[in-house]
Structures are given as C-alpha cells and as structure tokens.
C-alpha cells in the first residue's frame, strides 16, 4: 500500500496555480485514505512532461489545461491548471467517453462525495 505520491513541482505549473491544502497533505501521507476500505481511486504520480500530458487529456476530454490527479479505471479526476483560486474545481471524465463527465466545487467536495459513495 502506498503512503505518498508525487505531485507536479511548482516550476512545471503556472506560477499562480496552487494545489488544495488537503491534496498536498495527502501527497505526503495517505494514511487517511488507506484506512478507507475499498476506496476505488488511486492518486497518480506526476508525469515528467506536463505539456504532453495536458495535450493528451485535451484530446481525450476536449478540455484544455487539465491535469489528472487520481484514477479509477477509465475515470480521471482532474484539476484545471488555469484555476488560480487555490482551491480548484475538480473535473471527472470517463477517458473512454468524453461526454460522460461531472464536476465538483473543489477537492474536498470531490473526496467527501467519493467516500460517501462507498460507505
């Protein structure tokens, strides 16, 4: 069982983009998630080439400037790196069907909803 995951370094992201605080905390310690039996999502390690990754996600979703942070089969939970709020919306896409998607107000909203779905 993993205890950490690698996030994109600041020098690879737009200067104004900030990851949500709880996402950063989880990147250093996944104990809170590992305690949840059957949590279906896994947190992704950052890819080396963010530009190529953004282009791939645009081709799969039709939306520009997305980076995925978690996967559940073909589903990808993403942040838009042009959201400079410090608490970006979460966009969830079925990568096999870009018309199948939904959104959450922020990371905590997404995480709480996903936890609620399995309890």
C-alpha positions as CSV (number, residue, x, y, z in Angstrom):
1,X,0.0,0.0,0.0
2,X,1.4,3.4,-1.0
3,X,1.9,6.1,1.6
4,X,2.8,9.0,-0.6
5,X,2.5,10.2,-4.2
6,X,4.5,12.7,-6.3
7,X,2.9,16.0,-7.3
8,X,4.0,18.3,-10.1
9,X,6.7,20.7,-9.0
10,X,5.9,24.4,-8.9
11,X,8.3,25.1,-11.8
12,X,6.2,22.9,-14.1
13,X,3.0,24.7,-13.3
14,X,1.7,28.2,-14.0
15,X,3.0,30.4,-11.2
16,X,-0.4,31.3,-9.9
17,X,-1.7,27.7,-9.7
18,X,-1.9,26.3,-6.2
19,X,-2.9,22.7,-5.2
20,X,-5.6,22.4,-2.5
21,X,-4.1,22.1,1.0
22,X,-5.6,18.7,1.8
23,X,-4.4,17.3,-1.5
24,X,-0.8,18.4,-0.6
25,X,-1.2,16.8,2.8
26,X,-2.3,13.5,1.3
27,X,0.6,13.6,-1.1
28,X,2.9,13.3,1.9
29,X,0.8,10.9,3.9
30,X,-2.0,8.7,2.5
31,X,-2.9,7.2,5.9
32,X,-6.4,8.8,5.9
33,X,-7.2,7.3,2.6
34,X,-5.6,3.9,3.3
35,X,-7.9,3.5,6.3
36,X,-10.9,3.5,4.0
37,X,-11.8,0.0,2.9
38,X,-12.4,-0.3,-0.9
39,X,-11.6,3.3,-1.8
40,X,-11.6,2.9,-5.6
41,X,-9.4,5.8,-6.6
42,X,-5.6,5.9,-6.7
43,X,-3.6,9.1,-6.6
44,X,-1.3,9.5,-9.6
45,X,2.3,10.4,-9.6
46,X,3.1,13.4,-11.7
47,X,4.2,12.8,-15.2
48,X,7.6,14.1,-16.3
49,X,6.3,16.1,-19.3
50,X,3.3,18.1,-18.2
51,X,2.8,19.8,-21.6
52,X,2.4,16.4,-23.4
53,X,0.1,15.2,-20.6
54,X,-2.1,18.3,-20.9
55,X,-2.4,17.7,-24.7
56,X,-3.3,14.0,-24.2
57,X,-6.0,14.9,-21.7
58,X,-7.3,17.6,-24.1
59,X,-7.6,15.0,-26.9
60,X,-9.4,12.6,-24.6
61,X,-11.8,15.1,-22.9
62,X,-12.0,18.1,-25.3
63,X,-10.9,20.4,-22.4
64,X,-7.6,22.2,-22.3
65,X,-5.3,22.7,-19.3
66,X,-6.4,19.6,-17.3
67,X,-4.0,17.5,-15.2
68,X,-5.4,14.4,-13.6
69,X,-4.5,13.7,-10.0
70,X,-6.5,10.4,-9.4
71,X,-7.8,7.5,-11.5
72,X,-10.5,4.9,-11.0
73,X,-10.4,2.6,-14.1
74,X,-11.1,4.8,-17.1
75,X,-12.2,7.7,-14.9
76,X,-9.8,10.5,-14.2
77,X,-10.3,13.3,-11.6
78,X,-8.6,16.5,-12.8
79,X,-7.7,20.0,-11.9
80,X,-7.6,22.8,-14.4
81,X,-4.2,24.4,-14.1
82,X,-5.6,27.8,-15.1
83,X,-7.8,27.9,-12.0
84,X,-5.8,30.2,-9.7
85,X,-8.3,30.2,-6.8
86,X,-6.0,28.0,-4.6
87,X,-8.9,25.5,-4.3
88,X,-9.6,24.5,-7.9
89,X,-12.7,22.7,-9.2
90,X,-12.5,19.0,-9.8
91,X,-13.4,17.7,-13.3
92,X,-14.1,14.0,-13.6
93,X,-14.0,12.4,-17.0
94,X,-14.5,8.9,-18.4
95,X,-11.5,8.9,-20.7
96,X,-13.2,6.4,-23.0
97,X,-16.2,8.7,-23.4
98,X,-15.6,12.5,-23.1
99,X,-19.4,13.1,-23.0
100,X,-19.5,11.3,-19.7
101,X,-18.2,13.7,-17.0
102,X,-19.1,15.6,-13.9
103,X,-17.7,18.3,-11.7
104,X,-17.2,19.2,-8.1
105,X,-16.7,22.6,-6.4
106,X,-13.3,21.6,-5.1
107,X,-11.0,18.8,-4.0
108,X,-12.7,18.3,-0.6
109,X,-16.1,18.2,-2.1
110,X,-14.9,15.5,-4.6
111,X,-13.2,13.4,-1.9
112,X,-16.1,13.5,0.5
113,X,-18.5,12.5,-2.3
114,X,-16.4,9.6,-3.3
115,X,-16.0,8.4,0.3
116,X,-19.8,8.7,0.8
117,X,-20.4,6.6,-2.3
118,X,-18.6,3.6,-0.8
119,X,-19.8,3.8,2.8
